[in-house]
Amino acid sequence: MEEERTQGRGGPGQWWSQGPPRRLRRRGADGDGREGGADPEPRAARWPWRSTVLLTAFVLVGSNFAAHAQEGERAPLDAFARVLLVLASGLLLWRQRYPVAVVFGTASVAALYLGAGYPYGPVFLTVAVACFAAVVAGHRRAAWTALGLLWAVHLLVAHWLYRWLPPAGDDAASYGQEIVVAGWAVAIVAVAELARIRREQWARERAERAQAARRRADEERLRIARELHDVLAHSLSVINVQSGVGLALLDSDPEQARTALTTIKSASKEALGEVRQVLDSLRTPGDAPRTPAPGLDRLPELVEQAARAGLTVDVSGRPPRLSPHTDLAAFRIVQEALTNVVRHSGSRHARVRLEEGGGTLRLRIDDDGPATGADAGGSGNGLAGMRERAAALGGTIEAGPRPDGGFRVLAVLPTRAGETR
């Protein structure tokens, strides 16, 4: 399987931030700038115009009602108060792009509004929304610090600075009111933290689904590559040998050349059928295969095909009942081993032995050698494919030269174990 691509790089976060840098948070789970197959434009880059306009209208209208309800207790709303209200609400337009600046900005405007003696009201809702956005974006300390500063300003104004600030003749606030304000701040932080946790869970789930999809795609590519390699390597080896025989005997023994051409036709037809079956699984991934996958019940066909290529194969042992995946893997292992004998061994005789016991199937394929090339025993891809098939079932493959000469492939496959993936 290919290595997972890195998500990107990022330096250490600022003092007010906890969690990954914002640039990395906006990258998708697959590292290409998207988030779990989302739209090409990141969500954080969009401007929340509609919600900001609605919130601004609510703050202005709600503050008018609050002014009427607190008439005589707080300073009346004037032009400066409305500018502050619009400014606090308008800053929320940038809450997804610059959450830290927005949460401190709304807290500062609300503190100025509070110090000017204007009525308590929906202006504090802007701070709540900015705090929520900052916490969800991962800037928890910034949100806590902004709320703490706003509460500190409220304590100073309500219990000390009220003597010099409007409205005139104002009295100190009760400490019961401070408990209400503190509870309001804690509730904002708690709701924001719950939303952040849930959002991180969704992000992890999306990343896990994307990783699982990539893993399934990689496994499917490997499976198809193994199938095509085994089918084509075996058939093309038979075709190569028989074409050489046909060319050599074309003039001296036309009848034997005709037999070689018949073998080539049969092997190519079988290869085309199996390749078509593999490709059909790509075109209709959810459909059942039109023909059953090959298994050890087709071992006589392999022996016959090997005989056409000039290889005599002795088989001992009877194939046990196996699951479809194990049966296919065992068939492909024997097929690849015999193909390697045809291609890379000077021996024209091979032995296949099947043994069942202890919940395992032992496949042993021997030839007497000697090797005819550098790739003694088989190519790297063929042996790697056999090992992958065995490992997918929880089995093992041992392949190498025998002490007395020749080459041996020994596969141990569980007869009842399912695939590990």
N, C-alpha and C positions, 0 to 999 in steps of 0.2 A: 504494500500500500504506500502511496506517496505520502511524504511527510506533510503535516498540516502547515499551511502558510502562517507566518507570524501576523499578529494583529496590527503591528505598527510600533512606533517608538514614541516615547513621551518622557519628558523630564519630570522632576518632582513637582508636586502640586504646591499651590500657594498656601500661606499660613492659615487661610480661612477655609480651605477646602479639604474635605475628606472624600476618598474615593478616587477613581481614575481621572486623569485630565480630561477636560471637556472634549478635546479633539478626538480622544480615543473613545469616549462614550458615544460619540456620534457615528463612529465606524460600525459597520454591521458585523454580525457574527461570522460572516465569511471573509472579512477583511478587505472588501472591495468598496467600502464607502456606503454600503446599504445595510439595512438591519433586518435580517431574516427574510429576505425577499420583498422588502417594502418598496415604496416608490423610490425612484432615483433621487428625488429631492428629500433630504432629511427633514423629519418633522420639526426639529428645533430651528430650522432655517426659515420657517413660514412665519408670516406676520399675523398675530391674532387680532385682526382689525375688528371683527364682529363682536367678540367678547369684550374688547376694550371699550368700544363705543357704548355697548349696553351697560357696562359697569359704570362708565362716566355719567350716563344719563341717570342711572339709579342713585349714584352718590350725590349728584346735584339735587335731584328731586327729594331724596331722603333727608339731605341736610336742611332743606327748606322746612320740611315737617318737623325735624328736630329743633330748628330755631324757634318755630312757633311754640313747641311744647316747653322749651326752656327759656321762653321770653322773660326778661327781668333777672334771670339767674346768670346767663352768659351773654357775651357781647353779640350784638346782632350781626348777621352776615352782610358784608359789604363787598366791594369789587375785589379787594385784596383777598378776602376769604374765598371767593369763587375762583380766583386765579390759582390759589393753593389747591383747591379741590380738583380743578381740571389738571393741574400739574401732577398731583399724586396719582390720578387715574391714568393720565396720558403716559406716565412712565411705564405702566404695565404693558405697553405695546412692545417693549424690549425685554420682557421678562424671560423669554425663552432663549434669547441670544446673549444677554448680559444679566443673568439672574443676581449676581452679587451686587453689581452697581444699582440695580433696580430695587433690591430689598433695602439697601442703605439709603437710597434716594427717597423712597416712599416713607421710610421711618423718619428721615430728617424733615420732610415736608409735614408729616403728621405731628412731629414734635413742635415745629414752628406754628402750626395751626393751633395746637394745644396751648402753647405759650401766649398766643395772641388772645386767648380767652374766648374763642369761638365755641359754639355748642358741640357737645359730644354727639357723634353720629356715625354715618357710614364711611367717613374718611378713614377710619381704622380698618374697614374692610379691604382697602387697597393694600395696607400693610399685611393683612392676612393672606391675600392672594399672592403678593410678592414673596412672602415667607414660604408659602406652599410651593411655589415654583422653584425657589432656591433649594429647598430640602429635597424635592423630587429630583432635581438636577445633580444632587450630590454635595451641594455647598451647605452642609448642616451648620457648621460653626458660624458661617456668615449670617444665616437666619437667626440662630440663637443670639449672636452678638447684637444684631439690629433690634431684635425684640427687647433684649436687656437694656440697651441704650434708651429705647423709647420708654420703657418702664421707669428707668432712672430719671429721665426728664419729667415724667409724670409725677414721681415722688417729690422732686425738687419744686415743681410748680404748685402742686397741691398742698405741700406742707411748709414751704419756706418762701418761694418767690411770689406767691399769690399776693403778698402785701404791695408789691410794686408793679405787678402786671394787671392788665385788664381782665375782667371788668372791675370797676372800683367797688370797694366794700365787700369783696368776696371773702368768704370764710375758708378755713382749712378743711380739707376733705377728711372724711372718717376713714379709719383704717379698715373698716369692713369693705369699703369701696376698693381698697388696694387688693384685698383678697379676691374680689370679683375680677379685677384687671389681671391679676396673676393667673387665676383659673382660666381666663380667656386666652392668655398667651400659651399656657400649657396645652389647652385643647387644640389650638392651631398647630403647635409642634407635633402633638400626638397624631392628629389626622394626617399631617404631611408625612410623618415617618411611616405610618401605615401604607400610604400611597406609594412612598418610595420603595418600601420592602416588596409590595406587590408588583411594582413595575420591574424591579430587579429579578423577581421570580419569573415574570413573563419573558424578560430578556434571556435569562438562563435557559428557559424552556425552548425559546426560539433557536438559541445557539445549539442546544442539544439535538433538536429536530434537524437543523441544518447539517450538523456533524454526522448524525445517523444517516441522513440521506446521502451525504458524500461517501460515507463508509459503504453503504449498500451499493452505490454506483461503482465504487472501486472494486468491490467484491464481484459484482456482476461483470465488469470488464475483465477481471482476472479469470473468471469462470469461462467466459466466451473465448478469451485468448487460449486457455488450456484446451478447450474443446476443438477449436480450429487447428491448433498446433498438432494435437494428437491425430485428428482425422486426416489432415493434409500430409503430415509427416509419414504416416503409415502408407497411405494410398500412393503418394508420390514416390516413396521408396520402391513399392511394388512396380509402379509404372516405369521407374528408371531402370530397374533390373531387367524387366521384361522387354523394354525397348532396346536395351543393349543386346539381349538374346536375339531379338527379332532382326536387328541389323546384322549381327554376326552370321545368322543362318538364312538370311534372305535368299541368297543364291544357292547355297549348298543343300539346304533342307527347307524348302518352302512350306512344307506342312507344319514343321515345328515353329517356323516364323509366324504362320497363321495362328497357331495356338498361343504364342506370345501376344499377338495383337488382340486376340479374344480376351486374354487375361487383362490387358491394358484397358480394353473397353469396359469390362466388368468392374475393375477397380475404380476407374474414373466415374462410372455411373453411381457406384456406391458412395464415393466421396462427395459427388454432387448432391446426392440425397441427404447425407448427414450435414453438409454445409447448409443446405436449404433449411433443414430442421433447426439449426442454430440461428440462422437469420430470421426464421419465422418467429422465434422467441423474442427477437428484438422488435419486430414490427407489431406484435400483439403480446405485450409483456404479461397481461393478466390471463390470457387464454390457456387452456390445456393444450399440450403438444398433440399434433396430429398423429404422430407415431410414437410408440413407447421408446424410452431411452434404452440403449443397449446395456446388456448385463452379461454375467458369466454364462448364461444359457446360450450365448452366441460364440462361446469359445471354439466350437468346431469350425465356425466360419473363419476365425483368425488362423486356425491351424491350416485350413485349406488355402487361404490367401498366402500364408507364409510358404506353403508348399509350391505355389505358383511362382514365388520369388526364388525358389531353389533352396528353401530352408526346411529341414525336417524337424518337427516339433513333437516331442513325447509328452503327454499329459497324464498325470497321476492324481488321483483324488477326485471327489465329486463336489461340485459347487453346492454349498449349503443355501438355505433360504436367507436372503438378506434384504434389508431395506433398499428402496430404489436408489438412494444416494450412495450407499455403500456398494451396491451391485455395479452402478455406473463407474465408481472410482476404481473398483477392482478390475473391471473390464479394461478401462483406459490404461491402468498401470501395466497390465499384461501386454496390451497392444503396443504401448510405447517401448516396453522392454524388448519385445520381439522386433520392432522396427529398428531399434538400436543394434540388435544382433545382425540384421540384414545389412545395415549401413556401415557399421564400424567393426565388425568381427570377421576374421577369416574363417571361422567355423561355419559349417553348413548344417549344424545340428544344435538344437536347444531343448531344454527340459523345463517343463512347467509343473510345479507340485503345489497342490492345494491341501491344507491341513486345517481342521477346525477343532478347537478345544479351549476350554476356559473362557468362553465368551469372546474369542478372537478368531480371526481368519488369517492364516499365514500363507502368503503367496511367495513362492521362491522360483525365480527364473534364472537358469544357469546356461552358459555356453562355454565351450572349451577353447575359444580364442584361436589364434592370437589376434590382438588388435591390428587393424589395417591402417590406422591413422592416429593423429594426435588426440582425437576425441574418443579415446577408448571407452567403451561402455555407453556412450551417448553424448549428445550435446548438452550444454549447460541448461538450456531452456527446457529440454525434455525431462531431465532429472529434477529440475526445480519445480516443474509442473506436477510430477509425481509426488514430491514432498509436500507441496501445497494441498493436493487432494487428500493425502493421508492425514496431514495436520488438521484439515477442516473437519475430519471425522474423529479426531483424537487418537489417530494411529501414528505409526512411524515408518520410515523408509531407510533402509541401509543399502548402499550400492557401492561396489568397488571390486578390484581384482581378487580372485581366489588365490590362496597360497599355492595350490597345485596347478595354477594357470587358468586362463579363462576369466569370466566376469560373472558376478552374481548380483541380482536385485532381490532383496528380501523386504516384503511389505507385511506389516502386522496391523490389521484393521479390526476394530471392535464390531462384532456381528449385531449387537443390539443397541449400541450407543448411537444417539442422534448427532447431528452436526452441532458444533460448538457455537456457531454464529446464530 
